[in-house]
């Protein structure tokens, strides 16, 4: 699987794809296995929040806690917020129709020059350089 970059950022949709074994889950597994130990797989702090609340809404709080703990066992590095990242995400949010969370995720991928692993066609509207690793979109 060739990569434009050796860094990978997992969007919330990629995390949920892996959790629910959706189409594309094997690609996410491959990325985590191949690049995780080298500390080249990242997740935005906001994806952790989204992952938790999405699982809680569908499966309940105890399952959300369990899923979150399983997620934290993966060899991924969490990218926390800072002022510069906040301003970069604000610029993306101001110029696109992306959700608040997706603007943070896109800005994080741009900062890291990482392949953004996702199932979300909304990311196609991001201006500037964004490296995509598109998983099969849901129909």
C-alpha positions as CSV (number, residue, x, y, z in Angstrom):
1,X,0.0,0.0,0.0
2,X,2.0,3.0,-1.2
3,X,1.8,6.2,0.9
4,X,2.3,9.8,-0.1
5,X,3.5,10.4,3.5
6,X,4.8,8.1,6.2
7,X,2.4,9.7,8.8
8,X,-1.2,8.7,9.2
9,X,-4.0,10.5,11.0
10,X,-7.1,8.3,11.7
11,X,-10.3,10.2,11.5
12,X,-13.2,9.3,13.8
13,X,-14.8,7.4,10.8
14,X,-11.7,5.2,10.5
15,X,-11.8,4.4,14.3
16,X,-15.5,3.5,14.0
17,X,-14.8,1.5,10.8
18,X,-12.2,-0.5,12.8
19,X,-14.5,-1.0,15.8
20,X,-17.5,-2.2,13.7
21,X,-15.4,-4.1,11.2
22,X,-16.8,-2.2,8.3
23,X,-15.4,-2.2,4.7
24,X,-11.9,-0.7,5.0
25,X,-11.2,-2.1,8.5
26,X,-8.4,-4.3,7.2
27,X,-6.7,-1.2,5.7
28,X,-6.9,0.6,9.1
29,X,-5.5,-2.5,10.8
30,X,-2.7,-2.6,8.3
31,X,-1.8,1.1,8.9
32,X,-1.8,0.6,12.7
33,X,0.2,-2.5,12.5
34,X,2.7,-1.2,9.9
35,X,3.3,2.3,11.3
36,X,2.0,2.3,14.9
37,X,5.1,1.0,16.6
38,X,7.2,3.6,14.6
39,X,4.9,6.2,16.2
40,X,3.7,7.4,12.8
41,X,-0.1,6.9,13.4
42,X,-1.9,9.7,15.0
43,X,-5.4,10.6,16.2
44,X,-6.8,14.1,17.0
45,X,-7.9,14.7,20.6
46,X,-11.3,15.6,19.2
47,X,-11.7,12.2,17.5
48,X,-11.4,10.6,20.9
49,X,-14.4,12.6,22.1
50,X,-16.4,11.9,19.0
51,X,-15.6,8.2,19.2
52,X,-16.7,8.0,22.8
53,X,-20.0,9.9,22.4
54,X,-20.9,8.0,19.2
55,X,-20.4,4.7,20.8
56,X,-22.3,5.8,23.9
57,X,-25.3,7.0,21.9
58,X,-25.6,3.7,20.1
59,X,-24.4,1.2,22.6
60,X,-24.6,2.8,26.1
61,X,-22.1,4.3,28.5
62,X,-20.5,1.1,29.7
63,X,-19.8,0.0,26.2
64,X,-18.4,3.4,25.3
65,X,-15.9,3.1,28.2
66,X,-14.9,-0.3,27.1
67,X,-14.4,0.8,23.5
68,X,-12.5,3.8,24.6
69,X,-10.1,1.7,26.7
70,X,-9.6,-0.7,23.7
71,X,-8.9,2.3,21.5
72,X,-6.3,3.6,24.0
73,X,-4.4,0.3,23.7
74,X,-3.7,0.9,20.0
75,X,-0.2,2.2,19.1
76,X,-1.4,5.7,18.1
77,X,-0.3,9.1,19.3
78,X,-2.9,11.6,20.4
79,X,-2.4,15.2,19.0
80,X,-3.7,17.7,21.6
81,X,-4.9,21.2,20.9
82,X,-2.8,24.3,20.9
83,X,-3.3,27.9,19.8
84,X,-1.8,27.5,16.3
85,X,-3.8,24.4,15.6
86,X,-7.0,26.2,16.8
87,X,-6.3,29.0,14.4
88,X,-5.6,26.7,11.5
89,X,-8.9,24.8,12.2
90,X,-10.8,28.1,12.5
91,X,-9.5,29.1,9.0
92,X,-10.7,25.7,7.6
93,X,-14.1,26.1,9.4
94,X,-14.5,29.6,8.0
95,X,-13.9,28.6,4.4
96,X,-15.8,25.2,4.3
97,X,-18.9,23.6,5.4
98,X,-17.0,21.0,7.5
99,X,-18.2,20.3,11.0
100,X,-16.3,21.8,13.9
101,X,-14.6,18.5,14.7
102,X,-13.7,17.8,11.1
103,X,-12.1,21.2,10.8
104,X,-9.8,20.3,13.7
105,X,-9.0,16.9,12.2
106,X,-8.2,18.4,8.8
107,X,-6.0,21.0,10.4
108,X,-4.2,18.3,12.3
109,X,-3.6,16.2,9.2
110,X,-2.2,19.3,7.4
111,X,0.1,20.1,10.3
112,X,1.5,16.6,10.4
113,X,1.6,16.3,6.6
114,X,-0.2,13.0,7.3
115,X,-2.4,10.8,5.2
116,X,-5.9,11.4,6.5
117,X,-7.6,8.0,6.8
118,X,-11.4,8.6,6.5
119,X,-14.8,7.6,5.2
120,X,-16.0,11.2,4.9
121,X,-16.5,12.8,1.5
122,X,-16.9,16.2,3.3
123,X,-13.1,16.3,3.6
124,X,-12.8,16.8,-0.2
125,X,-13.8,20.5,0.2
126,X,-10.7,21.3,2.3
127,X,-8.6,24.0,0.6
128,X,-4.8,23.6,0.4
129,X,-2.9,20.4,0.8
130,X,-4.6,17.5,2.4
131,X,-3.4,14.0,1.7
132,X,-6.3,11.5,1.6
133,X,-6.5,7.8,2.2
134,X,-10.1,7.3,1.5
135,X,-11.8,4.2,2.9
136,X,-14.9,2.9,1.2
137,X,-17.6,5.4,1.7
138,X,-20.9,4.3,3.2
139,X,-23.7,4.3,0.6
